[in-house]
Amino acid sequence: MVKEYHKLSERQRNIIQFMLNYVETFGFPPSIREIGEATDIASTSVVNYNLNKLVEAGYLVRTNHVSRGLRLVEGVNIPGQRKRVQAQAQHLRLPLIGHIVASKPVQMPEDSGQHYDEDDLIDVPSAMLKGADPADTFALIVKGDSMIDAMIREGDIVIMRRQSTAQAGDMVAVWLTDNNETTLKYYYPEGERVRLQPAHPQMDAIYVKADTCQIRGKVLSVLRYVQ
């Protein structure tokens, strides 16, 4: 039986109201960190405690193995609810491992390894992976505007599939071993050389030896945060 709304704690009511507003605005549930910030709860364990209490009270459903796996139960009477809360599309957490340059290749920093912690994980809709195994995917922040005609601009996040081969015309992240440089370009193998083609009307193609051009990943989709 659903616990009466007025019998919930003030903190729990605040969580529910924040979730209502968040889902109606963004179309998917908030993260635990966002809930804590919005309701002045500093500890994520306290947020989790209250979320579990709301599950027990019949207001929430939690799916632990899915990022942002929170859902308000349909049909429960909540003051301020303007429309039925729908089940949201699944989101996944991907590592944001650094930057990729969409201009002339630039030298890789010494600490460019794929080390990340909880703060380096981002939430993306599973559809953006286009069927790829999440374990083989990662994200990079774009610097530069050489791919502007491909609708990729500085500050965008590209969702990548980790792979070492590509077809002609694929947009890939490559490592140029001669100079320890990286870049994001269209890939065209041409015998003993590779043409790295920008998508910018005022930028020329870059030609490199095929044996010095290592593919690190293929672009699956682009994520842009609108401000």
Stockholm file with secondary structure:
# STOCKHOLM 1.0

chainA/1-227         MVKEYHKLSERQRNIIQFMLNYVETFGFPPSIREIGEATDIASTSVVNYNLNKLVEAGYLVRTNHVSRGLRLVEGVNIPGQRKRVQAQAQHLRLPLIGHIVASKPVQMPEDSGQHYDEDDLIDVPSAMLKGADPADTFALIVKGDSMIDAMIREGDIVIMRRQSTAQAGDMVAVWLTDNNETTLKYYYPEGERVRLQPAHPQMDAIYVKADTCQIRGKVLSVLRYVQ
#=GR chainA/1-227 SS CCCCGGGSCHHHHHHHHHHHHHHHHHSSCCCHHHHHHHTTCCCHHHHHHHHHHHHHTTSEEECTTSBTCEEECTTCCCTTCCSCCCCCCCEEEEEEEEEEESSSCEECCTTCSCCCCGGGEEEEEGGGGTTCCGGGEEEEEEESSTTGGGTCCTTCEEEEEECSCCCTTCEEEEEETTTTEEEEEEEEEETTEEEEECSCTTCCCEEEEGGGEEEEEEEEEEECCCC
#=GC SS_cons         CCCCGGGSCHHHHHHHHHHHHHHHHHSSCCCHHHHHHHTTCCCHHHHHHHHHHHHHTTSEEECTTSBTCEEECTTCCCTTCCSCCCCCCCEEEEEEEEEEESSSCEECCTTCSCCCCGGGEEEEEGGGGTTCCGGGEEEEEEESSTTGGGTCCTTCEEEEEECSCCCTTCEEEEEETTTTEEEEEEEEEETTEEEEECSCTTCCCEEEEGGGEEEEEEEEEEECCCC
//
